[in-house]
Amino acid sequence: MIVVHHLENSRSQRVLWLLEELGVSYEVHRYSRDPATLEAPPELRRIHPLGKSPLLEDEGQIWAESGAIVEYLADRYGRGRLWPAEDGPQRQQLRYWLHYAEGSLMPLLLLRLVFDRVRKAPAPWLVRPVIRGVDDKVSRAFISPQLDLHLDYLESHLGRSTWFGGDSFSAADIQMSFPLEAAAARGGLESSRHPRLDAFLVAIHQRPAYQRALQRGGPYAYA
């Protein structure tokens, strides 16, 4: 039996969704974040030394990293659904989005989250202007322009195909969901400027398998 070590409000929601799309049986071991730090609990380190989520157990092996898990599950259980059965240009295209989601887009969103937290964190009043100044400079000079560049790129891509991997829904769309949900929640993704990305989020949230995954995983804050 597949076991998903599922941390609330995390990337592991995508793994539950993929398993629901594939119709594969699995168990969920749920973990809660520390209410003060929002960090994962130490119990996850018993499964993997880094103590991160998602973690997946299958056939005696531990899988970490959401992109690797998504590819493994789609390749192992997809039987040509959501992931090409044979290697070739289409599989390479889908694999690109698996890596792009975490390697290119997500770091920018994490930077925005970190700087937002630093800006809001308690600090002596003499230091606050310095913190705000650094935050404003980094956001205006790097984070916001780069986010705009990437979101415009994705908006343009969806102007050429219905889904990220082409005209059919695939594992690539599941992988891309988390950073786009984060962009919509944290700012940067604007419906007026990115209507195709906004429509993409509406479409995936309406999928029955997505809804079933929410029921299995519990409440999910997209940010």
TIGUDREN-214359 format. One record per residue (C-alpha): residue number from 0; x, y, z. Coordinates in steps of 0.25 Angstrom, whole numbers, plus 5000, padded with zeros to 4 digits. Example, Ala and Ser with C-alpha at 12.3 -4.5 7.8 and 13.67 -1.06 7.14 Angstrom:
! TIGUDREN-214359
<node><vokol>0</vokol><east>5049</east><north>4982</north><up>5031</up></node>
<node><vokol>1</vokol><east>5055</east><north>4996</north><up>5029</up></node>
***
This chain:
! TIGUDREN-214359
<node><vokol>0</vokol><east>5000</east><north>5000</north><up>5000</up></node>
<node><vokol>1</vokol><east>5005</east><north>5014</north><up>4996</up></node>
<node><vokol>2</vokol><east>5007</east><north>5023</north><up>5008</up></node>
<node><vokol>3</vokol><east>5007</east><north>5038</north><up>5007</up></node>
<node><vokol>4</vokol><east>5013</east><north>5046</north><up>5018</up></node>
<node><vokol>5</vokol><east>5005</east><north>5058</north><up>5017</up></node>
<node><vokol>6</vokol><east>5008</east><north>5072</north><up>5023</up></node>
<node><vokol>7</vokol><east>4997</east><north>5082</north><up>5024</up></node>
<node><vokol>8</vokol><east>4997</east><north>5093</north><up>5014</up></node>
<node><vokol>9</vokol><east>5009</east><north>5088</north><up>5006</up></node>
<node><vokol>10</vokol><east>5013</east><north>5082</north><up>4993</up></node>
<node><vokol>11</vokol><east>5009</east><north>5068</north><up>4997</up></node>
<node><vokol>12</vokol><east>4994</east><north>5072</north><up>4994</up></node>
<node><vokol>13</vokol><east>4999</east><north>5070</north><up>4979</up></node>
<node><vokol>14</vokol><east>5003</east><north>5056</north><up>4982</up></node>
<node><vokol>15</vokol><east>4989</east><north>5053</north><up>4988</up></node>
<node><vokol>16</vokol><east>4982</east><north>5059</north><up>4976</up></node>
<node><vokol>17</vokol><east>4991</east><north>5051</north><up>4966</up></node>
<node><vokol>18</vokol><east>4987</east><north>5038</north><up>4973</up></node>
<node><vokol>19</vokol><east>4973</east><north>5042</north><up>4972</up></node>
<node><vokol>20</vokol><east>4974</east><north>5045</north><up>4957</up></node>
<node><vokol>21</vokol><east>4981</east><north>5031</north><up>4955</up></node>
<node><vokol>22</vokol><east>4971</east><north>5024</north><up>4964</up></node>
<node><vokol>23</vokol><east>4982</east><north>5018</north><up>4972</up></node>
<node><vokol>24</vokol><east>4979</east><north>5013</north><up>4986</up></node>
<node><vokol>25</vokol><east>4987</east><north>5020</north><up>4997</up></node>
<node><vokol>26</vokol><east>4988</east><north>5023</north><up>5012</up></node>
<node><vokol>27</vokol><east>4990</east><north>5037</north><up>5017</up></node>
<node><vokol>28</vokol><east>4998</east><north>5040</north><up>5030</up></node>
<node><vokol>29</vokol><east>4995</east><north>5054</north><up>5033</up></node>
<node><vokol>30</vokol><east>5005</east><north>5064</north><up>5040</up></node>
<node><vokol>31</vokol><east>5002</east><north>5078</north><up>5046</up></node>
<node><vokol>32</vokol><east>5011</east><north>5090</north><up>5045</up></node>
<node><vokol>33</vokol><east>5017</east><north>5096</north><up>5058</up></node>
<node><vokol>34</vokol><east>5007</east><north>5108</north><up>5060</up></node>
<node><vokol>35</vokol><east>5017</east><north>5118</north><up>5064</up></node>
<node><vokol>36</vokol><east>5028</east><north>5115</north><up>5054</up></node>
<node><vokol>37</vokol><east>5020</east><north>5108</north><up>5043</up></node>
<node><vokol>38</vokol><east>5031</east><north>5098</north><up>5042</up></node>
<node><vokol>39</vokol><east>5029</east><north>5083</north><up>5039</up></node>
<node><vokol>40</vokol><east>5028</east><north>5074</north><up>5052</up></node>
<node><vokol>41</vokol><east>5041</east><north>5066</north><up>5056</up></node>
<node><vokol>42</vokol><east>5033</east><north>5053</north><up>5054</up></node>
<node><vokol>43</vokol><east>5036</east><north>5055</north><up>5039</up></node>
<node><vokol>44</vokol><east>5051</east><north>5053</north><up>5041</up></node>
<node><vokol>45</vokol><east>5048</east><north>5039</north><up>5045</up></node>
<node><vokol>46</vokol><east>5044</east><north>5036</north><up>5031</up></node>
<node><vokol>47</vokol><east>5054</east><north>5045</north><up>5024</up></node>
<node><vokol>48</vokol><east>5066</east><north>5052</north><up>5030</up></node>
<node><vokol>49</vokol><east>5062</east><north>5066</north><up>5024</up></node>
<node><vokol>50</vokol><east>5048</east><north>5065</north><up>5031</up></node>
<node><vokol>51</vokol><east>5041</east><north>5071</north><up>5019</up></node>
<node><vokol>52</vokol><east>5028</east><north>5067</north><up>5012</up></node>
<node><vokol>53</vokol><east>5023</east><north>5061</north><up>5002</up></node>
<node><vokol>54</vokol><east>5029</east><north>5048</north><up>5006</up></node>
<node><vokol>55</vokol><east>5024</east><north>5035</north><up>4999</up></node>
<node><vokol>56</vokol><east>5026</east><north>5020</north><up>5003</up></node>
<node><vokol>57</vokol><east>5024</east><north>5010</north><up>4992</up></node>
<node><vokol>58</vokol><east>5029</east><north>4996</north><up>4991</up></node>
<node><vokol>59</vokol><east>5039</east><north>4998</north><up>5003</up></node>
<node><vokol>60</vokol><east>5045</east><north>5011</north><up>4997</up></node>
<node><vokol>61</vokol><east>5044</east><north>5025</north><up>5002</up></node>
<node><vokol>62</vokol><east>5042</east><north>5036</north><up>4991</up></node>
<node><vokol>63</vokol><east>5045</east><north>5050</north><up>4994</up></node>
<node><vokol>64</vokol><east>5043</east><north>5063</north><up>4985</up></node>
<node><vokol>65</vokol><east>5030</east><north>5066</north><up>4979</up></node>
<node><vokol>66</vokol><east>5035</east><north>5066</north><up>4965</up></node>
<node><vokol>67</vokol><east>5042</east><north>5052</north><up>4966</up></node>
<node><vokol>68</vokol><east>5029</east><north>5047</north><up>4973</up></node>
<node><vokol>69</vokol><east>5020</east><north>5052</north><up>4962</up></node>
<node><vokol>70</vokol><east>5029</east><north>5046</north><up>4951</up></node>
<node><vokol>71</vokol><east>5030</east><north>5033</north><up>4959</up></node>
<node><vokol>72</vokol><east>5015</east><north>5031</north><up>4961</up></node>
<node><vokol>73</vokol><east>5011</east><north>5035</north><up>4947</up></node>
<node><vokol>74</vokol><east>5021</east><north>5026</north><up>4941</up></node>
<node><vokol>75</vokol><east>5019</east><north>5014</north><up>4950</up></node>
<node><vokol>76</vokol><east>5003</east><north>5015</north><up>4951</up></node>
<node><vokol>77</vokol><east>4999</east><north>5024</north><up>4940</up></node>
<node><vokol>78</vokol><east>4999</east><north>5013</north><up>4929</up></node>
<node><vokol>79</vokol><east>5000</east><north>5025</north><up>4918</up></node>
<node><vokol>80</vokol><east>4990</east><north>5034</north><up>4926</up></node>
<node><vokol>81</vokol><east>4995</east><north>5047</north><up>4930</up></node>
<node><vokol>82</vokol><east>5009</east><north>5043</north><up>4926</up></node>
<node><vokol>83</vokol><east>5014</east><north>5038</north><up>4912</up></node>
<node><vokol>84</vokol><east>5017</east><north>5023</north><up>4913</up></node>
<node><vokol>85</vokol><east>5029</east><north>5024</north><up>4904</up></node>
<node><vokol>86</vokol><east>5040</east><north>5034</north><up>4904</up></node>
<node><vokol>87</vokol><east>5040</east><north>5045</north><up>4894</up></node>
<node><vokol>88</vokol><east>5038</east><north>5060</north><up>4892</up></node>
<node><vokol>89</vokol><east>5024</east><north>5060</north><up>4899</up></node>
<node><vokol>90</vokol><east>5030</east><north>5053</north><up>4912</up></node>
<node><vokol>91</vokol><east>5042</east><north>5063</north><up>4911</up></node>
<node><vokol>92</vokol><east>5032</east><north>5075</north><up>4910</up></node>
<node><vokol>93</vokol><east>5025</east><north>5070</north><up>4923</up></node>
<node><vokol>94</vokol><east>5038</east><north>5067</north><up>4930</up></node>
<node><vokol>95</vokol><east>5042</east><north>5081</north><up>4927</up></node>
<node><vokol>96</vokol><east>5030</east><north>5087</north><up>4935</up></node>
<node><vokol>97</vokol><east>5032</east><north>5077</north><up>4947</up></node>
<node><vokol>98</vokol><east>5046</east><north>5084</north><up>4948</up></node>
<node><vokol>99</vokol><east>5042</east><north>5098</north><up>4945</up></node>
<node><vokol>100</vokol><east>5031</east><north>5098</north><up>4955</up></node>
<node><vokol>101</vokol><east>5041</east><north>5096</north><up>4967</up></node>
<node><vokol>102</vokol><east>5054</east><north>5100</north><up>4960</up></node>
<node><vokol>103</vokol><east>5050</east><north>5114</north><up>4954</up></node>
<node><vokol>104</vokol><east>5036</east><north>5119</north><up>4959</up></node>
<node><vokol>105</vokol><east>5035</east><north>5114</north><up>4973</up></node>
<node><vokol>106</vokol><east>5049</east><north>5120</north><up>4978</up></node>
<node><vokol>107</vokol><east>5043</east><north>5134</north><up>4974</up></node>
<node><vokol>108</vokol><east>5030</east><north>5132</north><up>4982</up></node>
<node><vokol>109</vokol><east>5039</east><north>5127</north><up>4994</up></node>
<node><vokol>110</vokol><east>5047</east><north>5140</north><up>4994</up></node>
<node><vokol>111</vokol><east>5034</east><north>5148</north><up>4994</up></node>
<node><vokol>112</vokol><east>5029</east><north>5140</north><up>5006</up></node>
<node><vokol>113</vokol><east>5042</east><north>5141</north><up>5013</up></node>
<node><vokol>114</vokol><east>5043</east><north>5156</north><up>5011</up></node>
<node><vokol>115</vokol><east>5028</east><north>5158</north><up>5015</up></node>
<node><vokol>116</vokol><east>5031</east><north>5151</north><up>5028</up></node>
<node><vokol>117</vokol><east>5043</east><north>5159</north><up>5031</up></node>
<node><vokol>118</vokol><east>5036</east><north>5172</north><up>5028</up></node>
<node><vokol>119</vokol><east>5025</east><north>5168</north><up>5038</up></node>
<node><vokol>120</vokol><east>5034</east><north>5162</north><up>5049</up></node>
<node><vokol>121</vokol><east>5035</east><north>5170</north><up>5062</up></node>
<node><vokol>122</vokol><east>5048</east><north>5179</north><up>5062</up></node>
<node><vokol>123</vokol><east>5053</east><north>5191</north><up>5069</up></node>
<node><vokol>124</vokol><east>5047</east><north>5204</north><up>5063</up></node>
<node><vokol>125</vokol><east>5060</east><north>5209</north><up>5059</up></node>
<node><vokol>126</vokol><east>5063</east><north>5197</north><up>5051</up></node>
<node><vokol>127</vokol><east>5049</east><north>5196</north><up>5044</up></node>
<node><vokol>128</vokol><east>5052</east><north>5207</north><up>5033</up></node>
<node><vokol>129</vokol><east>5064</east><north>5199</north><up>5029</up></node>
<node><vokol>130</vokol><east>5057</east><north>5186</north><up>5028</up></node>
<node><vokol>131</vokol><east>5046</east><north>5193</north><up>5020</up></node>
<node><vokol>132</vokol><east>5056</east><north>5200</north><up>5011</up></node>
<node><vokol>133</vokol><east>5063</east><north>5187</north><up>5008</up></node>
<node><vokol>134</vokol><east>5050</east><north>5179</north><up>5006</up></node>
<node><vokol>135</vokol><east>5045</east><north>5190</north><up>4996</up></node>
<node><vokol>136</vokol><east>5058</east><north>5191</north><up>4988</up></node>
<node><vokol>137</vokol><east>5059</east><north>5176</north><up>4987</up></node>
<node><vokol>138</vokol><east>5045</east><north>5174</north><up>4983</up></node>
<node><vokol>139</vokol><east>5045</east><north>5186</north><up>4973</up></node>
<node><vokol>140</vokol><east>5058</east><north>5182</north><up>4967</up></node>
<node><vokol>141</vokol><east>5057</east><north>5167</north><up>4966</up></node>
<node><vokol>142</vokol><east>5046</east><north>5159</north><up>4972</up></node>
<node><vokol>143</vokol><east>5034</east><north>5167</north><up>4966</up></node>
<node><vokol>144</vokol><east>5040</east><north>5168</north><up>4952</up></node>
<node><vokol>145</vokol><east>5045</east><north>5154</north><up>4951</up></node>
<node><vokol>146</vokol><east>5031</east><north>5149</north><up>4956</up></node>
<node><vokol>147</vokol><east>5024</east><north>5158</north><up>4945</up></node>
<node><vokol>148</vokol><east>5034</east><north>5152</north><up>4935</up></node>
<node><vokol>149</vokol><east>5031</east><north>5137</north><up>4939</up></node>
<node><vokol>150</vokol><east>5016</east><north>5139</north><up>4940</up></node>
<node><vokol>151</vokol><east>5015</east><north>5146</north><up>4926</up></node>
<node><vokol>152</vokol><east>5023</east><north>5135</north><up>4920</up></node>
<node><vokol>153</vokol><east>5013</east><north>5125</north><up>4926</up></node>
<node><vokol>154</vokol><east>5001</east><north>5133</north><up>4922</up></node>
<node><vokol>155</vokol><east>5007</east><north>5133</north><up>4908</up></node>
<node><vokol>156</vokol><east>5009</east><north>5118</north><up>4908</up></node>
<node><vokol>157</vokol><east>4995</east><north>5115</north><up>4911</up></node>
<node><vokol>158</vokol><east>4991</east><north>5124</north><up>4899</up></node>
<node><vokol>159</vokol><east>4997</east><north>5113</north><up>4891</up></node>
<node><vokol>160</vokol><east>4991</east><north>5101</north><up>4898</up></node>
<node><vokol>161</vokol><east>4980</east><north>5097</north><up>4907</up></node>
<node><vokol>162</vokol><east>4989</east><north>5091</north><up>4918</up></node>
<node><vokol>163</vokol><east>5004</east><north>5092</north><up>4921</up></node>
<node><vokol>164</vokol><east>5007</east><north>5079</north><up>4914</up></node>
<node><vokol>165</vokol><east>4998</east><north>5081</north><up>4902</up></node>
<node><vokol>166</vokol><east>4983</east><north>5079</north><up>4899</up></node>
<node><vokol>167</vokol><east>4981</east><north>5069</north><up>4910</up></node>
<node><vokol>168</vokol><east>4982</east><north>5070</north><up>4925</up></node>
<node><vokol>169</vokol><east>4995</east><north>5063</north><up>4930</up></node>
<node><vokol>170</vokol><east>5004</east><north>5062</north><up>4942</up></node>
<node><vokol>171</vokol><east>5011</east><north>5075</north><up>4938</up></node>
<node><vokol>172</vokol><east>4998</east><north>5082</north><up>4942</up></node>
<node><vokol>173</vokol><east>4998</east><north>5076</north><up>4955</up></node>
<node><vokol>174</vokol><east>5012</east><north>5080</north><up>4958</up></node>
<node><vokol>175</vokol><east>5010</east><north>5094</north><up>4953</up></node>
<node><vokol>176</vokol><east>4997</east><north>5096</north><up>4962</up></node>
<node><vokol>177</vokol><east>5005</east><north>5099</north><up>4975</up></node>
<node><vokol>178</vokol><east>5013</east><north>5111</north><up>4971</up></node>
<node><vokol>179</vokol><east>5002</east><north>5117</north><up>4963</up></node>
<node><vokol>180</vokol><east>4992</east><north>5116</north><up>4975</up></node>
<node><vokol>181</vokol><east>5003</east><north>5122</north><up>4983</up></node>
<node><vokol>182</vokol><east>5005</east><north>5133</north><up>4973</up></node>
<node><vokol>183</vokol><east>4990</east><north>5136</north><up>4973</up></node>
<node><vokol>184</vokol><east>4990</east><north>5136</north><up>4989</up></node>
<node><vokol>185</vokol><east>5003</east><north>5144</north><up>4991</up></node>
<node><vokol>186</vokol><east>5001</east><north>5154</north><up>4980</up></node>
<node><vokol>187</vokol><east>5007</east><north>5155</north><up>4966</up></node>
<node><vokol>188</vokol><east>4996</east><north>5147</north><up>4958</up></node>
<node><vokol>189</vokol><east>4986</east><north>5157</north><up>4954</up></node>
<node><vokol>190</vokol><east>4973</east><north>5152</north><up>4947</up></node>
<node><vokol>191</vokol><east>4973</east><north>5164</north><up>4938</up></node>
<node><vokol>192</vokol><east>4987</east><north>5162</north><up>4934</up></node>
<node><vokol>193</vokol><east>4987</east><north>5147</north><up>4934</up></node>
<node><vokol>194</vokol><east>4973</east><north>5142</north><up>4930</up></node>
<node><vokol>195</vokol><east>4978</east><north>5129</north><up>4925</up></node>
<node><vokol>196</vokol><east>4986</east><north>5126</north><up>4938</up></node>
<node><vokol>197</vokol><east>4973</east><north>5130</north><up>4946</up></node>
<node><vokol>198</vokol><east>4965</east><north>5121</north><up>4937</up></node>
<node><vokol>199</vokol><east>4975</east><north>5110</north><up>4939</up></node>
<node><vokol>200</vokol><east>4973</east><north>5110</north><up>4954</up></node>
<node><vokol>201</vokol><east>4958</east><north>5111</north><up>4953</up></node>
<node><vokol>202</vokol><east>4958</east><north>5098</north><up>4944</up></node>
<node><vokol>203</vokol><east>4967</east><north>5090</north><up>4953</up></node>
<node><vokol>204</vokol><east>4959</east><north>5094</north><up>4966</up></node>
<node><vokol>205</vokol><east>4947</east><north>5088</north><up>4959</up></node>
<node><vokol>206</vokol><east>4953</east><north>5075</north><up>4956</up></node>
<node><vokol>207</vokol><east>4946</east><north>5063</north><up>4964</up></node>
<node><vokol>208</vokol><east>4960</east><north>5057</north><up>4967</up></node>
<node><vokol>209</vokol><east>4965</east><north>5071</north><up>4973</up></node>
<node><vokol>210</vokol><east>4952</east><north>5071</north><up>4982</up></node>
<node><vokol>211</vokol><east>4954</east><north>5057</north><up>4987</up></node>
<node><vokol>212</vokol><east>4969</east><north>5060</north><up>4990</up></node>
<node><vokol>213</vokol><east>4964</east><north>5072</north><up>4998</up></node>
<node><vokol>214</vokol><east>4955</east><north>5063</north><up>5006</up></node>
<node><vokol>215</vokol><east>4966</east><north>5053</north><up>5008</up></node>
<node><vokol>216</vokol><east>4977</east><north>5063</north><up>5012</up></node>
<node><vokol>217</vokol><east>4969</east><north>5073</north><up>5020</up></node>
<node><vokol>218</vokol><east>4968</east><north>5088</north><up>5019</up></node>
<node><vokol>219</vokol><east>4978</east><north>5094</north><up>5009</up></node>
<node><vokol>220</vokol><east>4982</east><north>5109</north><up>5010</up></node>
<node><vokol>221</vokol><east>4988</east><north>5111</north><up>4996</up></node>
<node><vokol>222</vokol><east>4998</east><north>5121</north><up>5001</up></node>
***
